[in-house]
């Protein structure tokens, strides 16, 4: 029985109005102490759950919450005199605007705050309000800095070395800050790519809100420039909305597909990783018909992935974006110093991994040491069919220590040793080598590196996932000259000579390691304000969407 009831029952035999009032006042003291906001807060934090939250389980933040409230004896941080503090109001506004950062406001109880801010003079309401806002602040700050999902859940090997926000200290600063929005911004990634993506997201959110266009008809046959297409007006409307067609550009009224409309389609095709031929085929129309809400989602997923990247590279990393099939190198001011097409690992079979490492050396006219998986699956069967395969393809069989066994016709004994993995295969240096004439090495567990190629014609393809996982570069001479730029003797001409005339297998160490980031984002803002979108070739966007749909507590 509650103590208040026991006291009331004890008073009954002595009924008098004055005495009853005294007893009732005395009885109220332990009730108030029991129901103080400090005690309610202490109990909520200890429980690790609050059913009033959108995501009730906050056990993953319980130790941070205890560290936040312990120093103040669990005094409420976000209300005074029965009203939210100015900082609480600012924080709630930031949480409700989380969509502008690519996050879901409802993850932070965005629509629930209006019902919580009244009657905070009630101890229990004040405690629940305070706990909810502190949990939301910690979730939001952590998600801004590191993202919601651990990239390791996607087999990403990113070196997350960020000096993680001390959440109790950071939220305490928020609770006393006059510039709460500015303080929250410090938790966000510092990369220009992140900032541009965030701006692009806000632009596409506005476009999606205003978009009421219908899907374009898919022609039975591809429409070439100069042909007829019944959806020219709708096409022009869509391309104007997306910024590929000027608002005042003339559009033929007779349904003919020509002029500036064709050029606008080419611009659209370039932005979406398609062959820029101006032809209206099923693939181009499919990309044009993608709902803008889906483009918004791509930008949100890109922001999530940027948050996984370590924030403090010693210099801007050399970035390869897998679904874009592109490499970019940056100068000290984060401007693009070099950009080129690349070829990445084949989808479903030899996908290029996502990771970061440091490039340490370059090898001119390298051997190609055939990976064991390729030796087992491709080389050994080819030798079994043709014993002269090794000689014809300029390979040689070696011990695992590099001693040459044979480069001629393969005997049964050598084939058996190759099949058992006791011997290795490598390709000799030269123009026909699978690595081309140079490779750039950033040692990693995947044995993935950048290299040139004897098949440059593949760079003309719009979709370029052809490799076994390594990354082939379109302009190897320029890239090597860039990574060796602090060695004045390595001019572009000297790099070309080393590639073309040798000697073979020459290693040049970099003076300072160059950070390399292998990234996977399907939405990339350009400096001119346009946004490039690419197909989810490895299905990683689809997987991330499923993981994010589960809500808190996200696995970390």
Secondary structure, DSSP 8 states (H G I E B T S, - for coil): --HHHHHHHHHGGG--HHHHHHHHHHHHHHHHHHT-HHHHHHHHHHHTB-TTSSS-B-GGGHHHHHHHHHTTTT--SSEETTEE-HHHHHHHHHHHTGGGGTS-GGGGTTTTSTTTSS-TTSHHHHHHHHHHHHHHHHHHHHHHHH-SS-GGGGT-B---------HHHHHHHHHT-S-HHHHHHTTS---HHHHHHHHHHHHHHHHHHH---------SS-B-TTSB-TTHHHHHHHHHHHTSS-TT----TTSB--THHHHHHHHHHHHTT---S--B-HHHHHHHTS-HHHHHHHHHHHHHHHHHS-S--SS--EEEEGGGTEEEEE-TTS-EEEEEEEEEE-TTTS----EEEEEEEEEES--EE--HHHIIIIIHHHHHH-TTHHHHTTEEEE-TTS-EEESS---HHHHHHHHTTSSEEEE-SSTTSTTTTEEEE---TT---EE--S-GGGGGSSS-EEESSSEEES-HHHHHHHHTTTSTT--HHHHHHHHHH--SSEEEEEEEEEEEEEE--SEEE-TTS-EEE---TTSHHHHHHHHHTT-SS---
